[in-house]
């Protein structure tokens, strides 16, 4: 099976890189496509219709771009794509009903952390088994109403998550490779204005969840060393963590 993962790539998209690594660890092929704004729509539609992957995944982090991604899903269907379209990220997780019930051509929504759910979704599609048996999904029933499969706990051990696939050359700042990396997920705060906090609070309401999870220093150092050597011994690392300010100094 081959999949295409679509999302913003103003910097390397670590979420899609990790999901691509998850798919490849299962023996599938994975291609990451850049969709920075609506001007990229034709290129993405062309790439998908030429390759005809079994699954297209849309990474929709922010509400202000939701219309562009849903229009892309519609454009894929209008161009004749008949594979499975799934969406994930903060916006579709919280607005799965609007995404699935709006006639946009989206078949499923991966809720919250996507690694384990995507792996099981690919396995179910490969076997032709019922998607309702995959925890952590939202689907649309025959009556057109969206519903959730059994809850899946957030990934607890981030060291078990594969390192992101680096699907393109790193950008360079002042001639030095600029490498995004992540050392943790979530936030211990409860700020009412924050979409990150809202998503993780919602995850905890639907299943066991630690709001803040950190990689071990050993795992992080191992990835940084590998990236540093691959980049030729120079690198600027940019941490894309959702929170860098922890409640205790230690």
C-alpha positions in Angstrom: 0.0 0.0 0.0 1.2 3.6 -0.7 -0.1 6.7 1.0 0.2 10.4 0.5 0.4 12.7 3.5 -0.5 16.4 2.8 0.2 19.4 5.0 1.9 22.7 5.5 5.7 22.7 4.9 6.8 26.2 5.8 9.4 24.3 7.9 9.7 20.5 7.8 6.4 19.0 8.9 7.4 16.7 11.8 3.9 15.3 12.3 3.8 14.1 8.7 7.4 12.9 8.9 6.6 10.8 11.9 3.4 9.4 10.3 5.4 8.6 7.2 7.9 6.7 9.3 5.1 4.8 11.0 3.7 3.7 7.6 7.1 2.7 6.3 7.8 0.7 9.4 4.7 -1.3 8.5 6.0 -1.9 5.0 4.0 0.7 3.2 5.2 3.5 1.0 4.7 7.1 2.1 5.0 10.4 0.2 4.7 13.8 1.8 3.1 16.6 -0.3 3.4 20.3 0.4 0.2 22.3 0.8 1.2 25.7 2.1 -1.7 27.6 0.7 -4.5 27.2 -1.9 -2.1 27.9 -4.7 -0.6 24.4 -4.1 -4.0 22.7 -4.6 -3.6 21.9 -8.3 -0.1 20.4 -7.7 -1.4 18.2 -4.9 -4.5 17.0 -6.9 -2.2 16.2 -9.9 0.2 14.2 -7.8 -2.5 12.2 -6.1 -4.5 11.5 -9.3 -1.3 10.3 -11.1 -0.1 8.1 -8.2 -3.5 6.9 -7.0 -2.4 6.1 -3.5 -4.7 3.9 -1.4 -4.9 6.6 1.3 -4.5 10.4 1.4 -4.0 12.0 4.9 -4.7 15.7 5.4 -2.9 17.3 8.3 -5.2 20.3 9.4 -3.6 21.9 12.4 -5.3 25.3 12.4 -8.9 26.4 11.9 -8.0 29.3 9.6 -6.8 26.8 7.0 -9.7 24.4 7.4 -11.6 25.6 4.4 -8.6 25.2 2.1 -8.1 21.6 3.2 -11.8 20.7 2.8 -11.8 22.3 -0.6 -8.8 20.2 -1.4 -10.6 17.1 -0.4 -13.5 18.1 -2.6 -11.2 18.8 -5.5 -9.6 15.3 -5.1 -13.1 13.7 -5.4 -14.0 15.9 -8.4 -10.8 14.8 -10.1 -11.8 11.2 -9.7 -9.8 10.0 -6.7 -11.7 7.1 -5.0 -9.2 6.1 -2.3 -9.6 6.7 1.4 -9.3 10.3 2.6 -8.6 10.8 6.3 -7.9 14.0 8.2 -6.1 14.6 11.4 -4.8 17.4 13.6 -6.2 19.8 16.1 -9.1 21.2 13.9 -10.6 18.0 12.6 -10.2 16.3 16.0 -12.4 19.0 17.6 -14.7 19.5 14.6 -15.0 15.9 13.3 -18.8 16.2 12.8 -18.4 19.3 10.6 -15.6 17.6 8.6 -17.4 14.3 8.1 -21.0 15.5 7.7 -20.3 18.4 5.4 -20.1 16.4 2.1 -16.4 17.2 1.7 -15.3 13.7 0.6 -13.5 12.9 3.9 -14.0 9.3 5.0 -12.5 9.4 8.5 -10.9 11.6 11.1 -7.9 10.4 13.2 -8.4 11.8 16.7 -5.6 13.2 18.8 -2.3 11.4 18.5 -2.2 9.7 15.1 0.6 7.1 15.1 -1.2 4.0 16.5 -4.5 4.9 14.9 -3.0 5.4 11.4 -1.1 2.1 11.7 -4.3 0.2 12.5 -6.3 2.1 9.9 -3.8 1.1 7.2 -3.9 -2.5 8.4 -7.7 -2.5 8.3 -7.8 -1.0 4.8 -5.3 -3.6 3.7 -7.4 -6.5 5.1 -10.7 -5.0 4.0 -11.9 -5.2 7.6 -14.4 -2.9 9.4 -13.0 0.5 10.2 -15.3 0.7 13.2 -13.1 -1.8 14.9 -10.2 0.7 14.9 -10.0 2.8 18.1 -9.3 6.5 17.9 -11.3 7.2 14.7 -14.4 9.3 13.8 -16.4 7.9 10.9 -19.7 8.7 9.1 -22.5 6.2 9.4 -25.0 5.3 6.7 -27.4 7.9 8.1 -24.9 10.6 7.4 -24.2 11.2 11.1 -20.6 11.2 12.5 -19.7 8.9 15.3 -16.6 7.9 17.2 -15.0 4.5 17.5 -13.8 3.3 21.0 -11.4 5.8 22.6 -7.6 5.4 22.3 -5.3 6.6 25.0 -2.7 9.2 24.0 0.8 7.9 23.2 2.5 7.6 26.6 6.0 6.5 25.6 7.3 9.0 23.1 10.6 7.1 22.8 8.6 4.3 21.1 7.5 6.7 18.3 9.8 6.4 15.3 12.0 9.3 14.4 10.5 11.5 11.7 11.2 10.7 8.1 13.2 13.5 6.7 11.4 13.7 3.3 13.3 16.7 1.8 16.6 18.5 2.3 16.8 20.7 5.3 16.3 24.5 4.9 19.4 26.5 5.6 19.9 29.6 7.8 23.1 31.5 7.2 24.3 28.5 5.3 23.7 26.0 8.2 21.1 23.2 8.0 18.0 24.3 10.0 16.5 21.1 11.6 13.1 21.1 13.4 12.9 18.5 16.1 10.5 17.7 19.0 11.2 16.6 22.6 7.7 16.4 24.0 4.0 16.8 23.5 1.3 18.6 25.3 1.1 21.2 28.0 0.5 21.2 31.7 -1.4 24.5 31.5 -5.1 25.1 31.2 -5.3 28.4 29.3 -8.8 28.9 28.1 -7.7 30.6 24.9 -5.4 27.9 23.7 -6.3 25.2 21.1 -3.5 22.9 22.3 -4.9 22.9 25.8 -8.4 22.3 24.5 -7.5 19.3 22.4 -5.6 17.6 25.3 -8.4 18.3 27.8 -10.8 16.8 25.3 -8.6 13.7 24.9 -8.5 13.2 28.7 -12.3 13.4 28.8 -12.5 10.5 26.3 -9.8 8.2 27.7 -6.7 8.0 29.9 -4.2 10.8 29.0 -1.2 12.5 30.4 -1.4 16.1 29.2 2.4 16.5 29.1 4.8 13.8 27.9 8.5 14.1 27.3 11.1 12.1 25.4 14.0 10.8 27.4 17.3 12.7 27.0 18.9 9.6 25.6 16.3 9.2 22.8 16.5 12.9 21.9 20.3 12.9 21.9 20.4 9.9 19.7 18.2 11.5 17.1 20.1 14.8 17.3 23.4 13.1 16.8 22.1 11.2 13.8 20.8 14.3 12.2 23.9 16.3 13.0 26.2 13.7 11.3 23.8 13.4 8.3 23.9 17.2 7.9 27.7 17.2 7.7 28.5 18.2 11.3 26.7 21.5 11.4 23.1 22.1 12.5 20.7 24.6 14.0 18.0 22.6 15.9 14.6 24.3 16.3 12.3 22.7 18.9 8.7 22.5 17.8 7.4 21.4 21.3 4.0 22.7 22.3 5.4 23.9 25.6 9.0 24.5 26.7 8.2 26.0 30.1 7.8 23.2 32.6 6.2 23.6 36.1 9.3 22.4 38.0 12.9 23.3 37.3 14.1 19.7 37.5 
